[in-house]
Amino acid sequence: MSWESSDIVDAPIGDVVRWHERPGALHRLMPPWQPLTVHQEAANVSDGQAILRLPGGLKWVAQHRDHVPGERFTDELTSLPLRWRHTHEFWALGSHRTRITDRIATPVPGRLLRSTFEYRRRQLRDDLAVAGRTKGPVMTVAVTGASGLIGTALCAQLTTCGHDVVRLVRRSPSNPTERQWYPAATDPDLLRGIDAVVHLAGEPIAGRFTDSHRTAIYDSRIGPTRALAEAAAQAGVKTFVCASAIGIYGADRGDEVLTEESERGTGFLADVVADWEKATQPASAAGVRVVNVRTGIAQSPRGGALQLLRLVFLTGLGGRLGDGRQWMSWIDLDDLTDIYLAALTDDSLSGPINAVSPNPVRNEEFSKTLGRVLHRPAFFPAPSFGPALLLGREGAKEVAFADQRVVPARLTAHGHPFRRPDLEDCLRHQLGKFKE
């Protein structure tokens, strides 16, 4: 049995083929709702081997073969008692368009493959468009937090765009693309040969707001950011892009539309984010272009709020939080990595930028939309005391019930295009629930 999917992308065949051959392509094409994770990418598409992890310790080993440069390559499953042979074919349609055809030889019914390949088509089309918009000199980018939700997606996007990524890790390096980083005392040579830094590392915000958790949130951001900014200044790094958060606007702003020009709010997270952004000043004072990416609620079933909410809604117990009137400033994960890429490549961007969808929604609307996408009811509101039991009173107020109507004013004025500014489109893409 065989199954075939074909699509046309507005990009030269050379760009399309190179995108598939670069590190990160497998990460970018892997649907986030599936229980597969990338363990090892193939070194090449001619005879390399890719390994994916499955639940229960199983592995999906794909052996590349039958490579015809610029025309096709094949990967074949060799580790499980399932026939799967996937041939990728490329055909030039003029100088700026390419037909891509995926041919699958497998007993798996085609209806079970459609959502996967719809996701892959969307990802490839959008990634190639972004790569074309941000095309410029090849950079070497150092990234902290590279193994996290955002870091994994961003590093893969950078390498498929042709940039080199150096992962700053706290353990001993395991390959030449890693360098050991000591956040408390950054080595002056750490950033030797680095063009730009993306700083994502920090203690996760989620958790009960005990004294020790608040200390970890603060200490994991302020000191390490300042040390890394000083190292960037000393090394002559051109661009320093640092994660930030919309928490700077405070937890309770009601219907006020919040832009980068709005006054900062009050509360623990507002204080943390304000000091976090100030910690980048050693870099900006030395003439390094600094961008502070004030991130909203990133949407991906691989982590964050959507990972938890998906499970709750699939049980049929989903619903709004409290009265559901609080504003949620969300962003599709791919839109977020696009913003980081823009921050790295566009010299006209500097200072704080709000990394959120142009269309924030109230929690009640978010819940109804998620229920509709998953074909589950959204009738069971979570009482206010539920998040308070998990996060503590302060954590519930600052995270679960945060009321922030944030818009990406600077990006909008800049003409920045969003892939998925509509919540339902975002959730359908991230969860594989495409409309027929």
DOTI-942887 format. One record per residue (C-alpha): residue number from 1; residue in one letter; x, y, z. Coordinates in nm, 3 decimals. Each point is the difference from the previous one (the first is absolute). Layout:
   num   residu        px        py        pz
   NUM        A         X         Y         Z
...
END
This chain:
   num   residu        px        py        pz
     1        M     0.000     0.000     0.000
     2        S     0.127     0.349    -0.080
     3        W    -0.108     0.355     0.078
     4        E     0.103     0.324    -0.165
     5        S    -0.006     0.368     0.095
     6        S     0.112     0.287    -0.220
     7        D     0.034     0.375     0.043
     8        I     0.147     0.302    -0.180
     9        V     0.210     0.256     0.187
    10        D     0.111     0.343    -0.117
    11        A     0.374    -0.057     0.031
    12        P     0.280    -0.107    -0.236
    13        I     0.070    -0.372    -0.004
    14        G     0.353     0.055     0.132
    15        D    -0.133     0.175     0.312
    16        V    -0.257    -0.274     0.059
    17        V     0.249    -0.285    -0.035
    18        R     0.258     0.171     0.221
    19        W    -0.266     0.060     0.267
    20        H    -0.071    -0.374     0.015
    21        E     0.371    -0.088     0.013
    22        R     0.089     0.231     0.289
    23        P    -0.006    -0.083     0.374
    24        G    -0.332     0.085     0.158
    25        A    -0.227    -0.103    -0.289
    26        L    -0.127    -0.308     0.181
    27        H    -0.075     0.206     0.314
    28        R    -0.189     0.258    -0.204
    29        L    -0.213    -0.263    -0.177
    30        M    -0.084    -0.216     0.303
    31        P    -0.365     0.054     0.102
    32        P    -0.009     0.114     0.364
    33        W    -0.307    -0.203     0.094
    34        Q     0.164    -0.331    -0.089
    35        P     0.180    -0.212     0.266
    36        L     0.321     0.005    -0.207
    37        T     0.305     0.207     0.097
    38        V     0.321     0.048    -0.195
    39        H     0.292    -0.184     0.160
    40        Q     0.248     0.026    -0.287
    41        E    -0.016     0.169    -0.337
    42        A     0.168    -0.158    -0.302
    43        A     0.343     0.138    -0.083
    44        N    -0.102     0.008    -0.368
    45        V    -0.287    -0.111    -0.224
    46        S     0.209    -0.236    -0.213
    47        D     0.078    -0.273     0.255
    48        G    -0.059     0.157     0.342
    49        Q    -0.223    -0.134     0.274
    50        A    -0.266     0.186     0.201
    51        I    -0.128    -0.132     0.333
    52        L    -0.330     0.095     0.161
    53        R    -0.110    -0.095     0.350
    54        L    -0.336    -0.164     0.066
    55        P    -0.176    -0.068     0.331
    56        G     0.105    -0.317     0.179
    57        G     0.364     0.030    -0.103
    58        L    -0.068    -0.086    -0.364
    59        K     0.197     0.167    -0.279
    60        W    -0.090     0.090    -0.354
    61        V     0.320    -0.034    -0.204
    62        A    -0.019     0.147    -0.350
    63        Q     0.281    -0.091    -0.241
    64        H     0.060     0.240    -0.289
    65        R     0.074    -0.143    -0.344
    66        D    -0.069     0.041    -0.375
    67        H     0.125     0.357     0.001
    68        V     0.000     0.186    -0.332
    69        P     0.144     0.348     0.072
    70        G    -0.250     0.275    -0.063
    71        E    -0.277    -0.245    -0.092
    72        R    -0.088    -0.248     0.276
    73        F     0.100    -0.199     0.306
    74        T    -0.165    -0.282     0.193
    75        D    -0.020    -0.104     0.363
    76        E    -0.102    -0.351     0.100
    77        L    -0.105    -0.129     0.341
    78        T     0.241    -0.273     0.118
    79        S    -0.072    -0.041     0.373
    80        L    -0.366    -0.106     0.027
    81        P    -0.216    -0.270    -0.162
    82        L    -0.179     0.259    -0.213
    83        R     0.060     0.070    -0.367
    84        W     0.070     0.369    -0.055
    85        R     0.190     0.140    -0.296
    86        H    -0.020     0.376    -0.051
    87        T     0.130     0.151    -0.324
    88        H     0.043     0.379    -0.018
    89        E    -0.005     0.135    -0.357
    90        F     0.074     0.354    -0.125
    91        W    -0.085     0.147    -0.339
    92        A     0.076     0.355    -0.120
    93        L    -0.294     0.196    -0.139
    94        G     0.182     0.291    -0.153
    95        S     0.265     0.191     0.191
    96        H    -0.196     0.083     0.317
    97        R    -0.249    -0.281     0.059
    98        T     0.049    -0.361     0.104
    99        R    -0.226    -0.303     0.012
   100        I     0.059    -0.227     0.299
   101        T    -0.142    -0.351    -0.001
   102        D     0.000    -0.244     0.292
   103        R    -0.056    -0.364    -0.097
   104        I    -0.064    -0.240     0.288
   105        A     0.005    -0.378    -0.041
   106        T    -0.171    -0.134     0.314
   107        P    -0.305    -0.196     0.113
   108        V    -0.102     0.298     0.220
   109        P    -0.330     0.141    -0.139
   110        G     0.035     0.334    -0.176
   111        R    -0.267     0.164     0.218
   112        L     0.235    -0.042     0.298
   113        L     0.280     0.181    -0.186
   114        R    -0.189     0.304    -0.126
   115        S     0.036     0.221     0.307
   116        T     0.374    -0.075     0.026
   117        F     0.068     0.100    -0.358
   118        E    -0.232     0.300     0.015
   119        Y     0.211     0.118     0.295
   120        R     0.323    -0.067    -0.190
   121        R    -0.123     0.194    -0.305
   122        R    -0.094     0.299     0.212
   123        Q     0.327    -0.004     0.193
   124        L     0.215    -0.026    -0.311
   125        R    -0.190     0.269    -0.190
   126        D     0.011     0.242     0.292
   127        D     0.361    -0.073     0.096
   128        L     0.121     0.055    -0.355
   129        A    -0.190     0.331    -0.015
   130        V     0.159     0.117     0.325
   131        A     0.344    -0.114    -0.116
   132        G    -0.046     0.205    -0.317
   133        R    -0.107     0.312     0.193
   134        T     0.289    -0.019     0.246
   135        K     0.268    -0.105    -0.248
   136        G     0.337     0.158     0.068
   137        P     0.355    -0.084     0.104
   138        V     0.047    -0.333     0.177
   139        M     0.026     0.053     0.377
   140        T     0.143    -0.202     0.284
   141        V    -0.260     0.025     0.277
   142        A     0.061    -0.107     0.361
   143        V    -0.317    -0.119     0.175
   144        T    -0.068    -0.065     0.368
   145        G    -0.302    -0.212     0.090
   146        A     0.039    -0.177    -0.334
   147        S    -0.162    -0.321     0.122
   148        G    -0.320     0.168     0.121
   149        L    -0.328     0.034    -0.188
   150        I     0.091     0.329    -0.171
   151        G     0.371    -0.076    -0.029
   152        T    -0.049    -0.332    -0.179
   153        A    -0.235     0.153    -0.257
   154        L     0.215     0.310    -0.049
   155        C     0.331    -0.186    -0.040
   156        A    -0.157    -0.223    -0.266
   157        Q    -0.135     0.303    -0.184
   158        L     0.337     0.174     0.012
   159        T     0.189    -0.297    -0.142
   160        T    -0.253    -0.066    -0.278
   161        C     0.047     0.368    -0.093
   162        G     0.371    -0.075    -0.039
   163        H     0.131     0.159     0.321
   164        D     0.241    -0.170     0.240
   165        V    -0.120    -0.058     0.357
   166        V     0.222    -0.036     0.306
   167        R    -0.193    -0.135     0.298
   168        L     0.117     0.137     0.337
   169        V    -0.044    -0.288     0.246
   170        R     0.073    -0.040     0.372
   171        R     0.129    -0.357    -0.032
   172        S     0.312    -0.118    -0.179
   173        P    -0.037     0.051    -0.377
   174        S    -0.088    -0.316    -0.193
   175        N     0.079     0.126    -0.351
   176        P     0.171     0.293    -0.179
   177        T    -0.326     0.199    -0.017
   178        E    -0.008     0.038     0.382
   179        R     0.197     0.218     0.241
   180        Q    -0.011    -0.025     0.378
   181        W    -0.151     0.303     0.170
   182        Y     0.033     0.090     0.366
   183        P    -0.280     0.254     0.065
   184        A     0.158     0.134     0.319
   185        A     0.340     0.070    -0.155
   186        T    -0.005     0.019    -0.377
   187        D     0.331    -0.082    -0.172
   188        P     0.123     0.296    -0.211
   189        D     0.068    -0.243    -0.288
   190        L    -0.349    -0.149     0.012
   191        L    -0.126     0.218    -0.284
   192        R     0.312     0.000    -0.215
   193        G    -0.103     0.000    -0.367
   194        I    -0.368     0.054     0.083
   195        D    -0.203     0.249    -0.204
   196        A    -0.319    -0.002     0.209
   197        V    -0.133    -0.136     0.329
   198        V    -0.350    -0.126     0.080
   199        H    -0.046    -0.031     0.376
   200        L    -0.297    -0.219     0.094
   201        A     0.114    -0.176     0.317
   202        G    -0.181     0.050     0.329
   203        E    -0.190    -0.189     0.269
   204        P    -0.353    -0.084    -0.124
   205        I    -0.264     0.236     0.137
   206        A    -0.255    -0.278     0.052
   207        G    -0.002    -0.137     0.353
   208        R    -0.117     0.091     0.346
   209        F     0.120     0.350     0.087
   210        T     0.194    -0.091     0.313
   211        D     0.291     0.213     0.118
   212        S     0.246    -0.248    -0.150
   213        H    -0.181    -0.005    -0.336
   214        R    -0.013     0.379    -0.019
   215        T     0.372     0.015     0.082
   216        A     0.077    -0.255    -0.272
   217        I    -0.205     0.194    -0.256
   218        Y     0.184     0.322     0.081
   219        D     0.352    -0.132     0.047
   220        S    -0.005    -0.214    -0.314
   221        R    -0.070     0.307    -0.211
   222        I     0.159     0.316     0.134
   223        G     0.358    -0.100     0.081
   224        P     0.052    -0.235    -0.298
   225        T    -0.148     0.255    -0.241
   226        R     0.231     0.274     0.126
   227        A     0.305    -0.228    -0.021
   228        L    -0.090    -0.111    -0.352
   229        A    -0.064     0.361    -0.109
   230        E     0.343     0.098     0.134
   231        A     0.159    -0.289    -0.189
   232        A    -0.182     0.106    -0.318
   233        A     0.133     0.353     0.040
   234        Q     0.356    -0.125     0.050
   235        A    -0.016    -0.241    -0.292
   236        G    -0.133     0.255    -0.248
   237        V    -0.327    -0.184    -0.060
   238        K    -0.223     0.198    -0.235
   239        T    -0.345    -0.101     0.128
   240        F    -0.131    -0.114     0.338
   241        V    -0.358    -0.132     0.001
   242        C    -0.130    -0.072     0.348
   243        A    -0.321    -0.169     0.104
   244        S    -0.236     0.215     0.202
   245        A    -0.367    -0.025     0.090
   246        I    -0.329     0.188    -0.007
   247        G     0.001    -0.044     0.376
   248        I     0.165     0.342     0.008
   249        Y    -0.347     0.154    -0.047
   250        G    -0.131    -0.143     0.326
   251        A    -0.265    -0.262     0.066
   252        D    -0.318     0.207    -0.005
   253        R    -0.031     0.259    -0.278
   254        G    -0.360    -0.072    -0.101
   255        D    -0.108     0.126    -0.341
   256        E     0.296     0.239    -0.040
   257        V     0.177    -0.063    -0.331
   258        L     0.368    -0.046     0.085
   259        T     0.277     0.096    -0.241
   260        E     0.374     0.030     0.043
   261        E    -0.059     0.362     0.106
   262        S    -0.236    -0.093     0.285
   263        E     0.112     0.050     0.358
   264        R     0.137    -0.305     0.179
   265        G    -0.226    -0.160     0.254
   266        T     0.048    -0.112     0.358
   267        G     0.059    -0.337     0.159
   268        F     0.271    -0.262     0.021
   269        L     0.021    -0.087    -0.370
   270        A    -0.009     0.364    -0.105
   271        D     0.299     0.064     0.228
   272        V     0.185    -0.305    -0.133
   273        V    -0.052     0.091    -0.365
   274        A     0.098     0.364     0.055
   275        D     0.328    -0.106     0.163
   276        W     0.049    -0.269    -0.265
   277        E    -0.015     0.259    -0.278
   278        K     0.229     0.237     0.193
   279        A     0.254    -0.282     0.027
   280        T     0.062     0.025    -0.376
   281        Q     0.133     0.356     0.035
   282        P     0.373    -0.095    -0.001
   283        A    -0.051    -0.116    -0.357
   284        S    -0.201     0.300    -0.120
   285        A     0.242     0.239     0.171
   286        A     0.281    -0.152    -0.206
   287        G    -0.189     0.056    -0.326
   288        V    -0.145    -0.351    -0.035
   289        R    -0.349     0.000    -0.150
   290        V    -0.227    -0.141     0.272
   291        V    -0.353    -0.132    -0.051
   292        N    -0.221    -0.103     0.294
   293        V    -0.267    -0.244    -0.119
   294        R    -0.301     0.041     0.232
   295        T    -0.161    -0.336    -0.051
   296        G    -0.366    -0.085     0.049
   297        I    -0.150    -0.348     0.051
   298        A     0.171    -0.219    -0.261
   299        Q    -0.230    -0.259    -0.155
   300        S     0.139    -0.349    -0.057
   301        P    -0.111    -0.344     0.126
   302        R     0.368    -0.078     0.063
   303        G     0.007     0.222     0.308
   304        G    -0.145     0.292     0.191
   305        A    -0.368     0.063     0.068
   306        L    -0.135    -0.173    -0.311
   307        Q     0.171    -0.328     0.089
   308        L    -0.195    -0.011     0.328
   309        L    -0.327     0.142    -0.135
   310        R    -0.007    -0.248    -0.287
   311        L     0.001    -0.290     0.245
   312        V    -0.270     0.160     0.216
   313        F    -0.228     0.072    -0.296
   314        L     0.048    -0.346    -0.152
   315        T    -0.146    -0.148     0.319
   316        G    -0.310     0.215    -0.056
   317        L     0.064     0.207     0.314
   318        G     0.121     0.320    -0.163
   319        G    -0.140     0.345     0.054
   320        R     0.079     0.359     0.085
   321        L     0.207     0.112     0.298
   322        G    -0.213     0.185     0.254
   323        D    -0.240     0.234    -0.175
   324        G     0.206    -0.021    -0.321
   325        R     0.006     0.378    -0.048
   326        Q     0.379     0.036     0.027
   327        W     0.189     0.081    -0.319
   328        M     0.251    -0.253    -0.134
   329        S     0.282     0.130    -0.218
   330        W     0.106    -0.312    -0.188
   331        I     0.233    -0.076    -0.293
   332        D     0.052    -0.294    -0.233
   333        L     0.340    -0.162     0.068
   334        D     0.109     0.040    -0.363
   335        D    -0.097     0.367     0.004
   336        L     0.215     0.036     0.310
   337        T     0.308    -0.152    -0.163
   338        D    -0.063     0.218    -0.308
   339        I     0.018     0.304     0.230
   340        Y     0.332    -0.118     0.143
   341        L     0.130    -0.046    -0.354
   342        A    -0.116     0.351    -0.092
   343        A     0.169     0.138     0.312
   344        L     0.325    -0.166    -0.105
   345        T    -0.004     0.111    -0.364
   346        D    -0.173     0.340    -0.003
   347        D     0.234     0.274     0.119
   348        S    -0.290     0.246     0.039
   349        L    -0.144    -0.197     0.293
   350        S     0.126     0.076     0.348
   351        G    -0.131     0.031     0.353
   352        P    -0.321    -0.167     0.120
   353        I    -0.239    -0.162    -0.246
   354        N    -0.325    -0.174     0.093
   355        A     0.007    -0.356    -0.135
   356        V    -0.375    -0.067     0.001
   357        S    -0.274    -0.055    -0.255
   358        P    -0.173     0.316    -0.123
   359        N    -0.323    -0.159     0.126
   360        P    -0.005    -0.063     0.376
   361        V    -0.309    -0.180     0.127
   362        R    -0.181    -0.038     0.329
   363        N     0.051    -0.327     0.183
   364        E    -0.360    -0.103    -0.064
   365        E     0.047     0.039    -0.376
   366        F     0.330    -0.190     0.014
   367        S    -0.171    -0.288     0.182
   368        K    -0.292    -0.015    -0.243
   369        T     0.237     0.005    -0.297
   370        L     0.219    -0.278     0.141
   371        G    -0.309    -0.210     0.073
   372        R    -0.129     0.052    -0.353
   373        V     0.335    -0.097    -0.156
   374        L     0.026    -0.315     0.213
   375        H    -0.373    -0.083    -0.038
   376        R    -0.039     0.004     0.377
   377        P    -0.234     0.193     0.230
   378        A     0.122     0.306     0.185
   379        F    -0.267    -0.002     0.269
   380        F     0.201    -0.051     0.317
   381        P     0.141     0.328     0.135
   382        A     0.298    -0.038     0.228
   383        P    -0.077     0.165     0.337
   384        S     0.236     0.273     0.115
   385        F     0.132    -0.209     0.287
   386        G     0.128    -0.273    -0.240
   387        P     0.297     0.193    -0.146
   388        A     0.062     0.151     0.345
   389        L     0.051    -0.349     0.143
   390        L     0.257    -0.078    -0.272
   391        L     0.177     0.334    -0.033
   392        G    -0.074     0.175     0.326
   393        R    -0.207     0.317     0.020
   394        E     0.270     0.221    -0.152
   395        G     0.083    -0.250    -0.276
   396        A    -0.366    -0.040    -0.092
   397        K    -0.044     0.376    -0.025
   398        E     0.317     0.059    -0.204
   399        V    -0.022    -0.302    -0.231
   400        A    -0.337    -0.178    -0.022
   401        F    -0.221     0.308     0.041
   402        A     0.231     0.261    -0.153
   403        D    -0.213     0.257    -0.184
   404        Q     0.217     0.159    -0.270
   405        R    -0.126     0.127    -0.335
   406        V     0.335     0.035    -0.175
   407        V     0.046     0.080    -0.370
   408        P     0.317    -0.010    -0.217
   409        A    -0.009     0.371    -0.084
   410        R     0.364     0.032    -0.108
   411        L    -0.010    -0.311    -0.218
   412        T    -0.328     0.110    -0.158
   413        A     0.142     0.345    -0.077
   414        H     0.303    -0.176    -0.145
   415        G    -0.219    -0.199    -0.238
   416        H     0.096    -0.333     0.155
   417        P    -0.216    -0.285    -0.143
   418        F    -0.146    -0.260     0.237
   419        R    -0.055    -0.358    -0.117
   420        R    -0.296    -0.072     0.222
   421        P    -0.150     0.311     0.163
   422        D    -0.337    -0.175     0.041
   423        L    -0.030    -0.222     0.309
   424        E    -0.204    -0.278    -0.162
   425        D     0.242    -0.028    -0.292
   426        C     0.291    -0.014     0.244
   427        L    -0.157    -0.274     0.213
   428        R    -0.103    -0.206    -0.303
   429        H     0.354     0.016    -0.136
   430        Q     0.170    -0.081     0.330
   431        L    -0.243    -0.284     0.081
   432        G    -0.041    -0.146    -0.349
   433        K    -0.374     0.069    -0.012
   434        F    -0.025     0.141    -0.352
   435        K    -0.333     0.070    -0.161
   436        E    -0.094    -0.232    -0.286
END
